[in-house]
Amino acid sequence: MTTSDLPETIRWGIIGCGAVTERKSGPAYQKTPGFALHAVMRRDADKAADYARRHGVAKHYGDADALIADPDVDAVYIATPPDTHLHYALKVAAADKPCCIEKPMAPSYDDCLTICAAFEERGLPLFVAYYRRTLPRFEQIRNWLHEGKIGSPRHINWQFSRTPSPADLGRADNWRTDAAIAPGGYFDDLASHGLNLFAHYFGDMLEASGCSTNQQGLYSAKDAVSASWLHASGVTGGGCWNFGSFERVDHVDIIGSEGKITFSVFEDAPLVLTNAGGTQRLDIAHPENIQLHHVRAMHEHLRGAGKHPSSGRTAAHTSWAMDSILGNLS
């Protein structure tokens, strides 16, 4: 299938209509002109039916293969845990349909490369839901950088920490802390957002390394990571992520030759620009459905009206960076 073969209204199906699709993403497909959310799937067919009823979706399935094969589904959004992304993505590629995959793209860089190759061989569009690349708040930072508001960028540093959750302390089942699915634990799920965004600002990372451990012993995945890296633009980077701290911190500094930008990746905090002209604080609200701009950019891409900034290859690079930091690459 080529993009010119797509109908006027592109009908999407979701595999894995769980919590992330309730507000963050699912409604964004319904609010985007030229898109329709036509079918949803969960292994629990009753929950799929309930989602379809509440969101006004025409079809629901308990079997992913049936949704992928549905001739009325033109494109597929995979919103399952990452250990199933490769399995479903290859089926979508074989069905000759465009695809969007939730982040992280897959548990390993090698899996990401396999997914990318499958779609590239068929000339199919492949997107990954690193939606911060399209959010106005983070695009404002990119504009400041391009406008030279802090001179030449030199270094980016991210400190992230939080207390263990009650579920962590209770040792509840959670794919995000299962080393078989997310080797870096919450690092894989959360740090991937920031690392992907930083590559959007400063280019791919040429080098990345780090150290990681499990300090709390609450689950099998890592819970403490520190890293350093080098972007293609010459900007250096550093970060530390700890998921057993006494406090929640989410603080990023971009240091330039003539100023700095301070912001948060996840918190609803103002952007702060400091340079010779003084200090400027700017609040930019996120949309109600945080993937709205990401989804609308997919529509523009599929209609030839733009190029989406979050592709399979950019997502695969983020996985390379994470695997490099965790020491998972040979």
Residue pairs with C-beta under 8 A, 6 or more apart in sequence:
1 96
1 97
1 98
1 124
2 123
3 98
3 125
3 302
3 303
3 304
6 74
6 75
6 98
6 302
7 74
8 34
9 34
9 35
9 36
10 34
10 35
10 36
10 74
10 75
10 299
10 302
11 36
11 37
11 38
11 39
11 72
11 73
11 74
11 75
12 29
12 35
12 36
12 37
12 38
12 39
12 73
12 74
12 75
12 76
12 77
13 38
13 39
13 40
13 41
13 59
13 67
13 68
13 70
13 73
13 75
13 76
13 77
14 21
14 26
14 29
14 37
14 39
14 40
14 41
14 76
14 77
14 79
15 41
15 64
15 67
15 68
15 76
15 77
15 78
15 79
15 80
15 88
16 41
16 42
16 78
16 79
16 80
16 81
16 84
16 102
17 26
17 40
17 41
17 42
17 47
17 48
17 51
17 79
18 42
18 79
18 80
20 79
20 102
21 40
21 51
21 77
21 79
22 51
23 288
23 289
24 289
24 290
24 291
25 77
25 79
25 129
25 289
25 290
25 291
25 295
26 37
26 40
26 51
26 55
26 289
27 55
27 288
27 289
28 289
28 291
28 292
28 294
28 295
28 296
29 35
29 36
29 37
29 77
29 295
30 36
30 37
30 55
30 56
31 289
31 292
32 292
32 295
32 296
32 299
33 299
34 299
34 303
35 295
35 299
37 55
37 57
38 57
38 58
38 59
38 72
38 73
39 57
39 58
39 59
39 60
39 61
39 67
39 70
39 72
39 73
40 48
40 51
40 52
40 55
40 57
40 59
40 60
40 61
40 67
41 48
41 60
41 61
41 62
41 63
41 64
41 66
41 67
42 48
42 51
42 62
43 62
44 62
45 60
45 61
45 62
48 60
48 61
48 62
49 60
51 57
51 60
52 58
52 59
52 60
59 67
59 70
59 72
61 67
61 70
64 88
64 91
65 91
67 73
67 76
68 76
68 88
68 91
68 92
68 95
68 97
69 95
73 97
74 97
74 98
75 97
75 98
75 99
75 100
75 302
76 88
76 92
76 95
76 97
76 98
76 99
76 100
77 99
77 100
77 101
77 102
78 84
78 85
78 88
78 89
78 92
78 99
78 100
78 101
78 102
79 102
80 88
80 102
81 175
81 181
82 102
82 104
82 105
82 106
82 107
82 175
82 181
82 182
82 188
83 107
83 175
83 180
83 181
85 101
85 102
85 105
85 106
85 111
85 115
86 106
86 111
86 114
86 115
89 99
89 101
89 115
89 118
89 119
89 126
90 114
90 115
90 118
92 99
93 99
93 115
93 118
93 119
93 121
93 122
93 124
94 118
96 122
96 124
97 124
98 124
98 125
98 126
98 127
98 302
99 119
99 124
99 125
99 126
99 127
100 126
100 127
100 128
100 129
100 298
101 115
101 126
101 127
101 128
101 129
101 312
101 315
102 128
102 129
103 128
103 129
103 130
103 192
103 193
103 196
103 315
103 318
104 182
104 188
104 189
104 192
104 315
104 318
104 319
104 322
105 111
105 112
105 115
105 128
105 312
105 315
105 316
105 318
105 319
106 112
106 115
106 319
107 180
107 181
107 182
107 183
107 188
108 319
108 323
108 328
109 316
109 319
109 320
109 322
109 323
109 328
109 329
111 319
112 312
112 315
112 316
112 319
112 320
113 316
115 126
115 312
115 316
116 126
116 312
116 313
116 316
119 125
119 126
119 312
120 126
120 312
125 298
125 301
125 302
125 308
126 311
126 312
127 294
127 298
127 301
127 308
127 310
127 311
127 312
128 310
128 311
128 312
128 314
128 315
129 291
129 294
129 310
130 192
130 193
130 196
130 197
130 294
130 310
130 314
130 315
130 318
131 290
131 291
131 293
131 294
131 310
132 138
132 193
132 196
132 197
132 200
132 265
133 196
133 197
133 200
133 294
133 309
133 310
134 293
134 294
134 296
134 297
134 308
134 309
134 310
135 286
135 290
135 293
135 294
136 284
136 293
137 263
137 271
137 284
137 285
137 286
138 197
140 271
140 282
140 284
141 201
141 254
141 261
141 263
141 271
142 200
142 201
144 150
144 261
144 273
145 153
145 201
145 254
145 261
148 258
149 256
149 259
149 261
149 273
149 275
150 254
150 255
150 256
150 257
150 258
150 259
150 260
150 261
150 273
150 275
151 256
151 257
151 258
151 259
151 275
152 256
152 257
152 258
153 201
153 202
153 233
153 235
153 254
153 255
153 256
154 235
154 236
154 255
154 256
154 257
155 235
155 236
155 237
155 238
155 253
155 254
155 255
156 198
156 201
156 202
156 235
156 236
156 237
156 238
156 252
156 253
156 254
156 255
157 237
157 238
157 239
157 252
157 253
157 255
158 194
158 198
158 237
158 238
158 239
158 240
158 251
158 252
158 265
159 239
159 240
159 249
159 250
159 251
159 252
160 190
160 191
160 194
160 239
160 240
160 241
160 242
160 249
160 250
160 251
160 265
161 240
161 241
161 242
161 243
161 245
161 247
161 248
161 249
162 242
162 243
162 245
162 247
162 248
162 249
163 244
163 245
163 246
163 247
163 248
164 216
164 218
164 243
164 244
167 174
168 174
168 177
168 216
168 218
168 219
168 243
169 218
171 218
171 219
174 219
175 181
175 182
176 182
176 185
176 186
176 188
176 189
176 221
177 185
177 186
177 218
177 219
177 220
177 221
177 223
178 219
178 220
178 221
179 185
179 219
179 220
179 221
179 222
180 220
182 188
182 189
182 221
183 221
183 222
183 326
183 328
184 191
184 212
184 221
184 222
184 225
184 322
184 325
184 326
185 219
185 221
185 222
185 223
185 243
186 221
186 223
186 241
186 243
187 212
187 222
187 225
187 241
187 243
187 322
187 326
188 221
188 322
190 241
190 266
191 225
191 239
191 241
191 322
192 318
192 319
192 322
193 265
193 266
194 239
194 252
194 265
195 205
195 239
195 318
195 321
195 322
196 310
196 314
196 315
196 318
197 265
198 231
198 237
199 205
199 231
199 314
199 317
199 318
199 321
200 309
200 314
201 254
202 231
202 232
202 233
202 235
202 237
203 231
203 232
203 233
204 231
204 232
204 317
205 229
205 230
205 231
205 232
205 237
205 317
205 320
205 321
205 324
206 230
206 231
206 232
207 229
207 230
207 324
208 227
208 228
208 229
208 230
208 320
208 321
208 324
208 325
209 227
209 228
209 229
209 324
209 325
210 225
210 226
210 227
210 228
210 324
210 325
210 326
210 327
211 225
211 226
211 327
212 222
212 224
212 225
212 226
212 325
212 326
212 327
213 222
213 223
213 224
214 220
214 221
214 222
214 223
214 224
215 223
215 224
215 242
215 244
216 223
216 243
216 244
218 244
222 326
223 242
223 243
223 244
224 241
224 242
224 243
224 244
225 239
225 240
225 241
225 242
225 325
225 326
226 238
226 239
226 240
226 241
227 237
227 238
227 239
227 240
227 325
228 236
228 237
228 238
229 236
229 237
229 238
229 321
229 325
230 236
230 237
231 237
250 264
250 265
250 266
250 267
250 269
251 262
251 264
252 262
252 263
252 264
252 265
253 260
253 261
253 262
254 260
254 261
254 262
256 275
258 275
258 276
259 273
259 274
259 275
259 276
260 273
260 274
260 275
261 271
261 272
261 273
261 274
262 271
262 272
262 274
263 269
263 270
263 271
263 272
268 286
270 281
270 282
270 283
271 281
271 282
271 283
271 284
272 279
272 280
272 281
272 282
273 279
273 280
273 282
274 280
287 293
294 310
297 306
297 308
297 309
298 308
300 306
300 308
301 307
301 308
320 329
323 329
